[in-house]
Amino acid sequence: MGVIKLKNIRTFSYHGCLIEEGKIGSDYTVDLKIKANLQQSAQTDQLADTVDYVHLNKIVEEEMAIRSHLLEHVAKRINIRVLAEIESVEKTTVWVSKINPPIGGDVETVTIKMTEIRK
């Protein structure tokens, strides 16, 4: 097994339970870690034999563009899509962070982490 991690993918999205969050939006960061067999690509040096991180980034950006009330919901969608679209991925973990969340305190980020494993 090998690991590919995309760190600090920045998006401007409209997630949250408050009506205002759906209107004005907010800054988010996403980290995505996948586990897959990378031995063949290590041997062949061919993109077709590995997990294309451009594809991973596209999934994150597209799912972050769909409004959700909860960060858990968008994280689950990201994980499910990665497993559905990229057969060689065995495990995916995503961290979704809302920067400067509107929670009435001096909080830099709120982060959720979710993992899915291919069954």
Buried (B, 14 or more C-beta within 10 A) or exposed (E): EEEBEBEEBEBEBBBBEEEEBBEEBBEBBBBBBBBBBBEEBEEEEEEEBBBEEEEBBEBBBEBBEEBBEEBEBBBBBBBBBBBEEBEBBEBBBBBBBBBEBBEEEEEEBBBBBBEBEBE
